[in-house]
Amino acid sequence: MPTKIEKDATTGTETTGHEWDGIKELNTPLPKWWLYTFYACIVWGVIYTIVFPSWPTLSSHFGGTSGWTRRGEVAEALAAQKEGQAEIREKIVAMDIDSIRKDPALMGYVQAAGRVAFADNCAGCHGAGGAGAVGFPTLADDDWIWGGKPDQILATITYGIRNTNENSRVSDMPRFGADGLLTKEQIGDVADYVLSLSGTQGNAAAVERGATVFAENCAACHGEKGEGIQDMGAPRLSDGIWLYGGDRKTVVETITYARRGNMPAWIERLDPATVKVLATYVHALGGGQ
């Protein structure tokens, strides 16, 4: 507790009234320059909260008398960038992909813009550079489920796969096991046969039985020799390239429960120029037909 407030005999400064073991605490005032700086900061802070966005409200926030926001500044910069690219993007929308590929200036833009758009929207599933992942097709090889020609790639990106868009590409493989269309033994046999199409050796008797099951249940979509039918979105089964895995257990699982992955209709999320840029970029990754 404070005791008696008095002036220190040596310095002439008032004490705070605190004393410990005969040692008194001086009440030394702050330097005037420090006080003036402190007051100036307070004034500056008040002015700042008036001029710039600051205090929250129940539904939003006080926008400030200047009307400036960092988000608005970024939006203006993006709008200016878009305006500067308007001419070249209009040309891309109007031209087909083959014509774009023949124009070095357009392809230079496509490679740069496509790399960014792919990283932002596609790489999360298809991997950097279209390397693919389990359940997501590789885009840099020659194996295409729905076709690798420019117009086919454009249609796939535009409308997507198995989504709510009315133009979405749809191919629904039956759940042969889950719905009781084939027995467990028949599924095992047809799995052995499918693996044999890409050179995997299995039980000869099972492969022979599986060939019959395949012809009766699978060939209509995947082709007589598992060559695949792109118009139906039925993958090739004879090339050793597998979307979910090529071991027997995984193939049996695929036949039993089917695989029904989906892809967004990017025309619902991106502008037509960006969709065309992506289609051209994907076609140029190395596997386009």
N, C-alpha and C positions, 0 to 999 in steps of 0.2 A: 504494500500500500504506500502511496506517496506520503512523505512526511512534510517537512516545512520547505516551501519554495523560497529560495533566496538567491542572491547573486554570488557567484564564485569570486572569492577575494583575489585570485590570481589573474583570471581572464576578464572578469567583469560581466560574464555571461550568466543569465539566469539558469538555475538548475531546474530539473523536472520534478524535484521533490523525492526522487528515488536515491537511496543510499545503501550501499552494501559494504560492510566492514570498513566504514569510514570513507569509502570512495563514492563521490557524488556524481550523478549523471547530468551532464550539461545539456541544455535545450538550445543547441546551436541551430540557427535558422538556415534554410536552404539558400544557395547562391541565387541572386536575382536572375542571372542569365538562365539558370535551370528552370526557375518558376515561369519566366516569360516563354521559354520554349514549350513547357508543359501546357500553358494556357493557349498558345498558338496551335498546338496539336488538337486541343479540344475544339477550338473554333473551326479548324480544318476538317475535323471529323464530322461536325454538324453540317458544314457546307456540303461535304461529300455525300452524306445521306440524303440531302435535298436534291442535289444535281443528278446523282446516279441511282440505279435500282438498289433498294436497301430493305426497308422494313417490311416484314411479312404481314399479309392481311388474312382474313378468314378464307378467302377464295383464291388469292394470288399474292401479289406483293406491290409495294409502291414502286412505280416505274421510273421515278426521277424526272426532273424538269428537262433534262437533255434528250430523253427518249433513246439513249444509246444502250445497247447490250452487246456483249461479245458474240452471242448467238446470231444477232442481227448482222453483225459485221461479217461473220463467216458466211451467212446466207447471201449477203451481197457479193462476196468474193466468188462464191460458187455460181451465182447467177451470171456474173461477169464472165467467168470461165466458160459457162455453158453457151453464152451468147457468142463468145469468140470461136467456139467449135461448131456453131449452128450449121454453117454451110457444109462442112465436111460430114457432119452427122446426117444431114438431109440427103447428101449424095449416097451415103451408105444405105440408108433406108430404101432409096429408090432403085439401087442396083442389086443384081443377084450376086451371090457369093463368088461365082466363077469370074465375073467381071471385076469384082473388088480385088481378087487375088492377082489379077493381071496389071493392076495399077500400083506401082511401087509406093507412091505417096500415101495412098489409102491403106496399103498393107503396113506401112510404117506406123500409121496411127492405130490400126487394128491391133498390132502386136503390143504396143504400149498400153492402150486402153483395155485391151482384152486381158492382159496379164493382171491388171489391177482388178477388173470386174470379176475375173475368175477367182482370184484370191479372196475377194470379199464375199462371193456368193456360192462358189462351187467347190473350192478346195477343202472345205470342212468335211465334205463327204467323199469327193473323188481324189483327194490328195493333191499335193503340190505337183504341178505339171501333168495332172491327170493320171497319176500313178495308180489310182484305185485303192480299194480296201475291201475287206470281207463284206459282201452285200452291196458294194458300190462299184460299178464297172470301171475298168481301166479305159481311159480315153486316148491312150497313146499307142494302142496296138491295132491290129486289123480285125479284131473280133467285135462285131457290133450286133446287139440284140435287135434293134429297130432299124439298122442300116446306117452306114457311115458316109453316104453321099451328102453333099452340102445341104440339099433341100430336106433330106431325112433328118440330119442333125438339127437343122433350124426348126423343123416341126416338133422334134422331141423336146428341145429347150423351150420353145414357145408354149406348148400345151402340157408338157410334163407327162408323167406316168401315173395312172390309177389315182387321180385326184378328183375334185368336184367340178372341174372345168368340163363343159359339155363336149369339148374337142379333145379331151385327154385321151392318150393312148392306153388301151386296156387289154390285158391278156391274163386271164385267170386260170391257172393250172388247178385241176381238181385235187382235192385232198384224198388221195387214193386210200390211205390207211385210216385217217380220222373219220372219214365218211363211209367206211366199209365197202369201198368199191373193189379193193383187192385184199387178199389175205396177206398175212405177215410173210408167209412163204413165197407168195407171188412177188411181193415187193422186194424180198431178198434176191430172188432170181433176176428180176428186171434190173436191179441195181448192179448185179454182176455183169449182165449183158451191156448195160450202159458204160460201165468201166472198161469193158473189153473193146468198145468202139474207139477208145483213145489209147489202146495198147496195153492196158492192165490185164495181167493174166489172172484168171479165176477158175473156179470149178467148171469143167467143161460141160457137165450135165446141167448145172444151174444156168450157165450161159445159154445153152440150147433152149431150155424151158423159158428163160427170160426173153429170148428172141420172139417167141410166140406171144408172150404177154405184151411186149413192146409193140409189135405189129398191130395188135388188137386195141391198144389203149393209148399209145404215145405217138405213133408214126404220123398220125393225121396232123399233128402240130409240129413235131420235131423232125419230120422227114423219115423216109424208110431206113436210111442209114445214119440217122441222127445228125444230118447236115444242117438242121435248123431252118426255120422259115421266118424271115425278117418281117414280112407283112403282118404276121400274127404275133410278133414279139416272142417267138419261141427260140431259145438259145440253141446254138450248135453244141452237140454233145460228143463230137468226135475229134476235138482238137486239143484236149488236155487242158483247156482253160476253164476254170471253175469260178463261179461268182461267190459261192458259199463254202467251197472246199471240195476236193476230189477224192477224199478217202471214203471207204465203203459206208462207214457209220453216217457221215454227213449226207451222202447220196440217198441212203435209206430214209433219213430224216426228211429230206426234201420231198421225196416221193410220198411219204406218209402224210406230211402236213402242208406241203406246198410252200412256196415263197411268194409273198405279195408285197414287195417293196414299192414305195411310191416316190415320186419326184414332183416338186411344185410346178405349176404352170407359171413360168417366169414372166410371161407377158402381163400377168396380174400384179407383178412386183417391180418390173423394170420397164423402161421406155423401149419402143421398137428398135431404136438405134443401138442401144446396149445389147438387146437380144441378138441382133444381127452381128454385132461385134463379137459376142461370145461364140456364136455358131461358127463364124469365120476363124476365130482363134482356136477353137476346139478342133476344127477340121485340119488346121495347120500343125497340130501337136505331133503329128507323125503317123497317125493311124487312119486318117480320112481316106475314103475310097474315091 
